[in-house]
Amino acid sequence: MNDYELVYLIQTEMCQVAFDFMYQKYRRFIWKQIHLLHVNYLEFDDFHQEGILMLLKAVSTFNEAKNKTFMRYFELILKRHYYHLVRRLPRYILKDEASFQQGTYYIDESIDSFLMTCSDIEQWIYQFYFVECRPIASIAEDLKLSKKQVYNTIYRIKEKYKSML
């Protein structure tokens, strides 16, 4: 069976056998994309499950009239989702060493003292942008500021923090 027949069976009849066949066909492609991103091995299973969900999404939203092959459509959806997930992954690795854990107290203390030197707007933007990882457009809308003002405040926060170090 080709992809179009499988997609038709899944979209119209919710055929589990067709989806299993589709999964077997694309599972190696999903693993290949995970390995190309150099994801931590602890995250492999999570990314694989996300890949299966993206396969289901691609099957359910695929439209043959758009002149795209299913493979390219699925690849586009999968890569975009994986890049989004990689951006959201934490960029640090916690270690179990006692000396490292002792240092966290000083880091927390220095951030608290740093925040005391910031204005109210800078504290809000620090919380939204650096802690909650919210997009700048959302921050600007919530605080009723322009995007330029938010960018400038982020720059001031970074400069204050650099000078404090």
C-alpha positions as CSV (number, residue, x, y, z in Angstrom):
1,M,0.0,0.0,0.0
2,N,1.2,3.5,-0.7
3,D,1.0,6.4,1.7
4,Y,-2.1,7.9,0.0
5,E,-4.1,4.7,0.5
6,L,-3.0,4.4,4.1
7,V,-3.9,8.1,4.9
8,Y,-7.3,7.6,3.3
9,L,-8.0,4.5,5.4
10,I,-6.9,6.3,8.6
11,Q,-8.8,9.5,7.9
12,T,-12.0,7.9,6.8
13,E,-12.3,4.7,8.8
14,M,-9.8,5.3,11.7
15,C,-8.2,2.0,10.8
16,Q,-5.7,1.0,13.5
17,V,-4.0,-1.6,11.2
18,A,-3.3,1.1,8.6
19,F,-1.8,3.4,11.3
20,D,0.4,0.5,12.6
21,F,1.6,-0.1,9.1
22,M,2.3,3.6,8.7
23,Y,4.1,3.7,12.0
24,Q,6.3,0.7,11.0
25,K,7.1,2.5,7.7
26,Y,8.2,5.7,9.4
27,R,9.6,4.7,12.7
28,R,13.2,4.6,11.4
29,F,12.8,8.0,9.9
30,I,11.6,9.3,13.4
31,W,14.7,7.8,15.1
32,K,16.9,9.2,12.4
33,Q,15.6,12.7,13.0
34,I,16.1,12.3,16.8
35,H,19.7,11.2,16.3
36,L,20.4,14.1,13.9
37,L,19.4,16.6,16.7
38,H,22.0,15.1,19.1
39,V,19.4,14.9,21.8
40,N,20.5,13.6,25.3
41,Y,19.9,9.9,25.4
42,L,17.6,10.4,28.4
43,E,15.2,12.3,26.1
44,F,15.1,9.7,23.3
45,D,11.9,8.0,24.4
46,D,10.1,11.3,24.9
47,F,11.1,12.5,21.5
48,H,10.1,9.2,20.0
49,Q,6.6,9.5,21.5
50,E,6.3,13.1,20.2
51,G,7.3,11.8,16.8
52,I,4.5,9.2,16.9
53,L,2.1,12.0,17.9
54,M,3.3,14.1,15.0
55,L,2.8,11.2,12.6
56,L,-0.8,11.0,13.8
57,K,-1.2,14.7,13.3
58,A,0.3,14.6,9.8
59,V,-2.0,11.7,8.9
60,S,-5.1,13.5,10.2
61,T,-4.3,16.9,8.6
62,F,-2.7,15.8,5.3
63,N,-4.4,17.2,2.2
64,E,-3.5,15.6,-1.1
65,A,-4.8,18.6,-3.0
66,K,-1.9,20.8,-1.8
67,N,0.5,18.9,-4.2
68,K,2.9,17.7,-1.4
69,T,4.0,14.2,-0.8
70,F,3.1,12.7,2.5
71,M,6.7,12.1,3.3
72,R,7.7,15.7,2.8
73,Y,4.6,16.9,4.8
74,F,5.4,14.6,7.7
75,E,9.1,15.6,7.6
76,L,8.2,19.3,7.8
77,I,5.8,18.8,10.8
78,L,8.3,16.5,12.6
79,K,11.3,18.8,12.2
80,R,9.4,21.9,13.2
81,H,8.1,20.2,16.3
82,Y,11.5,18.7,17.2
83,Y,13.2,22.1,16.9
84,H,10.6,23.6,19.1
85,L,11.1,20.9,21.7
86,V,14.9,21.3,21.6
87,R,14.6,25.0,22.2
88,R,12.5,24.3,25.3
89,L,15.0,21.8,26.7
90,P,17.0,23.1,29.7
91,R,20.6,23.9,28.8
92,Y,22.2,22.7,32.0
93,I,23.1,19.4,33.6
94,L,22.7,19.0,37.3
95,K,25.6,17.2,39.1
96,D,25.4,15.4,42.4
97,E,28.7,16.8,43.7
98,A,28.6,18.4,47.2
99,S,30.7,21.3,46.1
100,F,28.3,22.1,43.2
101,Q,25.3,22.0,45.6
102,Q,27.1,24.4,48.0
103,G,27.6,26.8,45.1
104,T,23.9,27.0,44.3
105,Y,23.2,28.8,47.6
106,Y,25.5,31.6,46.5
107,I,24.0,31.8,43.1
108,D,20.5,32.1,44.5
109,E,21.7,34.8,46.9
110,S,23.4,36.7,44.1
111,I,20.2,36.6,42.0
112,D,18.2,37.9,44.9
113,S,20.6,40.7,45.5
114,F,20.7,41.4,41.7
115,L,16.9,41.6,41.5
116,M,16.9,44.1,44.4
117,T,18.9,46.5,42.1
118,C,16.3,46.2,39.3
119,S,13.3,48.3,38.8
120,D,9.8,46.9,38.9
121,I,9.5,46.6,35.2
122,E,12.9,44.9,35.0
123,Q,11.8,42.4,37.7
124,W,8.6,41.6,35.9
125,I,10.4,41.1,32.6
126,Y,13.1,39.0,34.3
127,Q,10.4,36.8,35.7
128,F,8.5,36.5,32.4
129,Y,11.4,36.2,30.0
130,F,14.2,34.4,31.8
131,V,12.3,32.3,34.3
132,E,9.0,31.5,32.5
133,C,10.5,31.7,28.9
134,R,7.6,33.6,27.6
135,P,7.7,35.2,24.1
136,I,8.4,38.9,23.9
137,A,5.1,39.6,22.2
138,S,3.2,38.1,25.1
139,I,5.3,40.0,27.6
140,A,4.7,43.3,25.7
141,E,0.9,42.6,25.6
142,D,0.6,41.7,29.3
143,L,2.7,44.7,30.5
144,K,1.2,47.1,27.9
145,L,4.6,47.9,26.5
146,S,6.0,48.0,23.0
147,K,8.2,45.2,21.8
148,K,11.1,47.6,21.6
149,Q,10.7,48.6,25.2
150,V,10.8,44.9,26.2
151,Y,13.9,44.3,24.1
152,N,15.6,47.3,25.7
153,T,14.7,46.2,29.2
154,I,16.1,42.7,28.5
155,Y,19.3,44.3,27.3
156,R,19.5,46.5,30.5
157,I,19.0,43.4,32.6
158,K,21.8,41.5,30.9
159,E,24.1,44.5,31.2
160,K,23.4,44.9,34.9
161,Y,23.9,41.2,35.4
162,K,27.2,41.3,33.6
163,S,28.5,44.3,35.5
164,M,27.5,42.5,38.8
165,L,29.6,39.5,37.9
